[in-house]
């Protein structure tokens, strides 16, 4: 199963999504047979398939796999585990790209809550969650809320990476564009 998973990752990274799906599905079939449908490794396979379907722009298929992955993570790890937070974040991303901003916010906030609990309020991963929330509020047209999240994200990236890091520079640019309004 692991070899098929690794081959799926290689094909995904090369942008060969159909081949990636083929290998990820082979990996999943083995994991289901060996571990069953409630094992973390099976959840990882569902997540990987969700990522490929997301990359193909097949958001409904991505949601289907992300939700299967999330269900396993909730059962195995509970609702406060970093792995569960990744699933919440992935679902937030796909709902954002579908234009379902309220659902995206719901999942992004769940991901943020886990990151705050696990990593604290100054960790780069927490900063990414703040950035994601800023993006969705911006897309929703609620610029004051977006600005609050962008400022939090920028502050974390500045203290974590310094001012010359690409993440910090990106947020600085977003903040400057808000100041120009």
PyMOL commands that set and color helices and strands:
alter all, ss='L'
color gray80, all
select helices_A, chain A and resi 2-13+17-35+40-55+59-77+82-97+101-119+124-139+143-161+166-179
alter helices_A, ss='H'
color red, helices_A
deselect
rebuild
show_as cartoon
